[in-house]
């Protein structure tokens, strides 16, 4: 792929904009030597305004989604895409969230521009575990674990029972729940079906990938070995 098209596809501007950037000497190598549009150079050796070029197509990144942000592109309020560099909205192929977290749920959110990878992660067949920590309005009554693990729990307006889920009690009103589905407001509705109410909810892991020390509102691209962690078992309590 020619450099102008490559850089334009990463959202730095139209092809005309990028051609002008070359003429202005803003595209360089790591040593500061000016590059030209017809140069043959690897992705990692390209700099734009002295900054490394954004990751190529096939990107998977993680964000610690803060409360109050939605995963919609069209919401009139704060959206998760506002937390990324503006050019990330212009990437081609487009960057999308891998599933969603609602406005009142924080924690681990993935983005990718790889449609096949997105579907591999969210496909019910993949059984990728999503791990949540919840604080509850009332004390757990002790039978939630058996209910969630039964594979028979039917949520209101649903036609199929939920797949078995694993509940770990962390305190009287604090629990960790591992689910392999992504139904609408699933975790909140599960606790509601058990007679409780979720007050705070955070997704702390997807498969074996955890938030780590990533601050709320921050994001980073994932290395290949971290992508593989998404399909591994979640960490133990």
N, C-alpha and C positions, 0 to 999 in steps of 0.2 A: 504494500500500500504506500502511495506517495505521502511524503511528510505533511503536505498541506491538508490532504484529506484526513490523515491520521489525527492531526492536532484539532482540526475542525470537529471531527466526530467525538472528541473528548470534551467538547463544549466550550472551547476557548474563543469561539466566534465562527462566523461564516467563513467559507473558503476565501472570500475576498478579504475579510478581516485578517485571517492568518497569513495570507500572501503579503499583506502590508506589514505584519509583524516581522516577517523574514526581511523585508526591505529595510526596516528600521533597526535590524540587528538584534532583535529581542530574543531570537532563537539561537542558542549556543550549545556547545558541548560542555562537559564538566570543567574544562580548563578555561572557559570563557571565550573560546574561538567561535566566531560567527558561523552558523550553518546556513546552507542554501537549500532551496526547496527541492532540488534534484539530488542532494547528497544521499548516500546510502549509509545509514547509521542506526544502531539498535536503539530500542525504546529507552533503555536505562541510561543511555548516553545523551539524552536530549534534555535541555533546560529551557524553561520559558521564564524570562525575567529573573534569571539566576536560580529558579526553583525547579526541582525535579518534575518531569512530566507526570501527570496523574496516571494511575494504573491503567493498563489497557483493558479492552473488552474481556469479559470473563471475570469481572471484579465481584468479590463478595466482601462486604464490610459489615462491621457490627457497630451498634450505637447503644448507649445507655439512655434509653428514651426517658425524658422527664415527664412528670405529671403535667397535664394541660395541653399537651401536643397531640394532634391526631395524625393518622396515617393516610389521610385523604389528600389528593392533590388539589381538590376543589374547595375545601373547607375555608370559610372566610376568616377563621381564627388562626391560631398558631399551628403550623403543620411541621412534621418531622423534616421535610425537605428544606425548611428554612434554616435548619441547623447544619446543613452541608454547604460547601461553596456554591454560589449561584450557578456556576458553569455545570455542576453536576445535574441540574435540571435539563441541560441541553445535550447530554451525552446521547450518542446514537451507536448501538441500541440503548434504549431508555433504561434508567435505573429505577427499580421498583422494590417496595418492601416485600419481604418473604412472609406472607401472612400479615396480621395486624395486631396491634395492641390498642385498646380503647383509650379515650382521653384520660380516664382516671386510673389507668394501669401504667406502671413504670417498668423499666428494666430492659432486658436484652432484646434488641430488634435487629434483624438482618436485612440487608439490601443487596440486590444483585441485578446485573444486566444480562445474565445468562438464563434464558427461559428454561432450558433443560434442567439446570441445577435447581432453579426455583421449584419446578414441578417435582423434582426428585425429593426435595426436602418436605414439601407439603403433602405429597401423595399419601393417602391412608395406608397404602401398601408398605410404605417405607417405615412406618411405625417409629418415626423420630420422636424421641421423648422431649416434652416441654416441661420445665420444672418451675413451679411458682411457689412463692412464700406469701401467705395471707395472714393478716390479723383480723380477728373476728369480733363481732359485737357481743357475743355471749360465749360462755365456756363450752368447749366440746363436750358432747354427752357420752362419748366412748364407742358408739356404734357406727360412726361415719366411715371408718376404715373398711369395715366389712361391706357396707353399702356401696362404697365407691369401687371396691375390688370385685363386686359380684358379677359385673357385666350385664346386669338386669335393670339398672337405673334408667328410667325414662324421664326425660325433661319435658316440661310443658311445651306443647305444639310440635314435638318431635315424633317421628314415626319409627325410629330405630333406637334401641337401648344404647347406652354409652359403652364403649370398650372399657375393660377393667382399668382402673387407675390405682395408684399407690399413694396412700396417705401416711406421712410421718408426723407425729405429734411433737411439736417443739416447745409447747407450753400450753397452759389452760385455754388460751385464746390465740395461739400461734401455731400454724401448721405449714408443712411443705406438701405439695401435691404434684405428682408426676402423671401427666396425661399424654396420650399419643394421638389425640385428635385436635381439631381446631374449630370446634363449633362456636357459634355466636355466643359471646359472654359465658363460655362454658364453665369456667371455674366458679364464677359468681352464682350461676344457676345451680351448680351442684351443691354448694353450701346452702343455698336457699331451699333446695329440695330436702335438705337434712335439717331444716328449721333454724338456720342461722343466717347471718348477714356479713358479707365481706366489707370491712372498713378500709383496708389498704391491701393492694395486690401488686406484687413485683415478680416479673419473670427473671429468674436468676441463672438459668441454663437452658441451652438447646442441645440435646444429646450430651456430649462431654465438654462442650464449649461453655465456659462461664464468663460472667462479667469481669471477673478479676478486680483490678483496682481502677477500672475505667470510670471517671467521674460522670455524674448525671449531665446529659446534654452533649457529651463528647463522643467521638467516633474514631474508628481506625480501620484500615484495610486489613484483611486476614491473609496470612501466609498459607501455602498449600497444606501444611501439616495441620493448621487450625481448621481449615475447611473439612479435613477428614474427621476431626473431632466431633463435628455436627452429627455424624452417623455412628458415633460410639456411645457407650453406656453413660448415663449421667453420673456425676460424682456422688459418693456416699455422703450421708449426713455427717 
